[in-house]
Amino acid sequence: MAKCTAPVRGHKSAAAAAECPACRYGRSYRYSGSYGSGYSPSYSSSNSSGGGYSSGGGGTSRSSSGARPRWSRAGSSVSYTPAQVQSLTPVRVAVEAKAAEQPDLRDVFLCHAWDDRQGAAKQLHDLLEAAGVKVWFSEKDLGLGVPMMRAIDKGLAASRIGLVLVTPALLDRLPKESVADKELSALLAGNRLVPIVHNTTYEALRNVSPLLASRSGLDTKEDSMTVIATKIAELVAL
């Protein structure tokens, strides 16, 4: 078995560690103190059974099951993919900025196709509300006789971020209605939009709205609607 050369040669650089026959294969070397009677080597392996790492600068930790963003509460049962952490981090920054400027805003504005108002959109709304998220939802917030554009403007202004539920019904309506375009443009402009793809694909979305497809988010093919609601609740929690 190869022996570590640190007590003799020292590992004061990555190059020195790379020359060591015991430490050069996928291990990183850490030491404290001087090389003497108090010598205490410590290793961490990129091939260890959890495959995990933590990053002090990025505010996330990652294991074989996924990544942990800085806003995820301790003991959370959900894990995130690195791509989800990357796409949601700017949204979290916007949440914190909006909360500092306007603490009384609702958490999210839910944008959806009219045909989904009693189906997937209501399911998501109910799960979010159950998780403690304050949601602007047309079925309860769009009063009779109130012009839709005025109500939407008010809803956007009163919410920190927006969710857009991307379904086949929404893809069918996007080319026909300017209402959705107005909502999405306002939310995209400030990193305040999280697309949630349900029963369709990002490729199908890209064919209809390249602007919306440029922003990645969450997908019910990766997470159940319940898990997605939990992730949104963590994202907006302060």
PyMOL commands that set and color helices and strands:
alter all, ss='L'
color gray80, all
select helices_A, chain A and resi 6-9+14-19+82-101+114-116+120-130+138-141+148-157+168-173+178-189+202-208+210-213+225-236
alter helices_A, ss='H'
color red, helices_A
select strands_A, chain A and resi 27-30+42-45+53-55+60-63+66-68+106-111+135-136+159-166+193-197+218-219
alter strands_A, ss='S'
color yellow, strands_A
deselect
rebuild
show_as cartoon
